[in-house]
Amino acid sequence: MLVSINMTLETIPKKKDCSISVKENRGSNMYQLGKKIFDKIPILRPMLIKGQQNFRPKFSGIGMTSFHTLPDEQFFKKIMSELHKFSTNENQYCYSDKMMDENYWKFYFVAFASSYAVKSTGLSSLVECGVANGYSAFVALKSVKNSEMHLYDAWNVMKDDLISESEKAIRGYYKTLDINFTKYNLKEFGSTRWHQGYIPETLDNSSPKLISYLHIDLNSSIPTFEALTFFYPKILNGGVILFDDYGLNDYAETKQVIDQFLINKNGTMFKLPTGQAMFFVLKP
Ligand SMILES: C[S@@+](CC[C@H](N)C(=O)[O-])C[C@H]1O[C@@H](n2cnc3c(N)ncnc32)[C@H](O)[C@@H]1O
């Protein structure tokens, strides 16, 4: 049956003017002024008046500001305090205290991805490609009790033939890394397996046969592609691949190779405001 709709534009209810009710609740002129500064000059947000909880962000860093309760604060308070105590070589690439705190949300996604992957596959077999001092590996190992983790890194200067022209700026960053410091930082975990050398050379028979979680943080597109190609067949249905550099402006080529690789793979890509992305793997 055809039902005619007798509504003209005049009879459609108007959208409520929400700005009026918001303004009514906004309170004092001081608040209005603060809000104006807050809206117009985001860079000042972290500095806004102490004690004015309305203005003080709970998190500010890596291009994000948030006023909401941080996730799993109890768990991460402890983790962050341990990460702050990590040992590193003099002049070695490492995070300053400020950088460490700014990575809170990145670490949260590492914890989420690793624990979700293990729960959904029933297998506690983790891989990280790009370990450096071991920050993100530490978070994953703390999040998944009794897991085995294979760690891949050159702990050395990046190789010219493994970085593209647009990635050359980062080449020397890691030349002072020392695997012994990373081993020391992760010493409480008995189940770490160390693969020192350049990817793809280290992707061989000593790698795990089946895995649930793969974290790729290599800041370079060629080894990212090689690691993905090598480990993808080993990831179980329900496993997760976490990409650290997916949305970062400086690593457009990494995003390209990932998108190209995943184009015909079954699963769901979850792109995160930190620049990371999580791929939830679906296999028959
Ligand atoms: C951004 S850092 C990793 C940071 C680490 N996930 C953390 O939480 O501290 C990138 C790492 O990738 C490593 N890397 C880059 N290209 C590599 C390659 N072809 N083979 C092995 N390691 C590589 C570097 O040595 C460096 O330690």
The ligand as an ORCA input file, in Angstrom:
! r2SCAN-3c Opt
* xyz 0 1
  C      60.838      3.241     17.167
  S      62.010      2.021     17.547
  C      61.065      0.811     18.388
  C      60.522      1.315     19.689
  C      60.014      0.232     20.606
  N      58.868     -0.466     20.078
  C      59.701      0.802     21.978
  O      58.617      0.636     22.498
  O      60.565      1.459     22.553
  C      62.321      1.275     15.988
  C      63.285      0.120     16.066
  O      63.292     -0.566     14.814
  C      64.573     -1.120     14.624
  N      64.758     -1.414     13.189
  C      64.555     -0.598     12.143
  N      64.785     -1.253     10.987
  C      65.144     -2.513     11.301
  C      65.477     -3.681     10.552
  N      65.527     -3.693      9.212
  N      65.763     -4.819     11.229
  C      65.727     -4.842     12.570
  N      65.406     -3.779     13.330
  C      65.123     -2.623     12.715
  C      65.526     -0.053     15.161
  O      66.776     -0.597     15.518
  C      64.727      0.492     16.356
  O      65.133     -0.085     17.555
*
